[in-house]
Amino acid sequence: MAATPALLYRGSAATSSATLYTVPSATTTVLTDIVISNTSANQEYVTMTVDGVNILPTVPVSANTVINLQPKTVIAATKILAGYASSTSVKFHISGVETT
């Protein structure tokens, strides 16, 4: 069983639900780190789901701040990590470990 660190997503948030990462078939992924930055002068809101279940349900992110989460969530093969924010000034950096 090989475990490989992986960048799952890095970029600006969409303002409606978008797929950030899909677990490859025959693979299990452990979502290890989520870094959310808000470069806006306004408070923004972030929502993330795994397989349609909220892991971040419309969480406020204060203006010009960074949130670092370490969820250690297991995501099964072909399942989807999705998310969005109230502004594209919110950026995501999401990493994990893929196991085959």
VENBEL-V793489 format. One record per residue. PHI is phi in whole degrees, -180 to 180 (* if undefined). Layout:
BEGIN
<<PHI> <PHI>>
END
This chain:
BEGIN
<<*> <-96> <-113> <-124> <-60> <-145> <-83> <-89> <-164> <-147> <160> <-73> <-76> <-82> <-99> <-141> <-53> <-139> <-71> <-97> <-164> <-120> <-68> <-63> <-63> <60> <-136> <-117> <-118> <-103> <-75> <-102> <-142> <-128> <-113> <-120> <-118> <-120> <-93> <-80> <-82> <-118> <-67> <-122> <-126> <-124> <-128> <-137> <-132> <-120> <54> <82> <-105> <-61> <-110> <-134> <-93> <54> <-85> <-74> <-123> <-61> <-58> <52> <-131> <-127> <-117> <-121> <-117> <-128> <-75> <51> <-99> <-87> <-122> <-76> <-53> <69> <-79> <-117> <-97> <-126> <-172> <-165> <-142> <-77> <-155> <-76> <-77> <-89> <-119> <-115> <-132> <-125> <-134> <-168> <-130> <-96> <-121> <-117>>
END
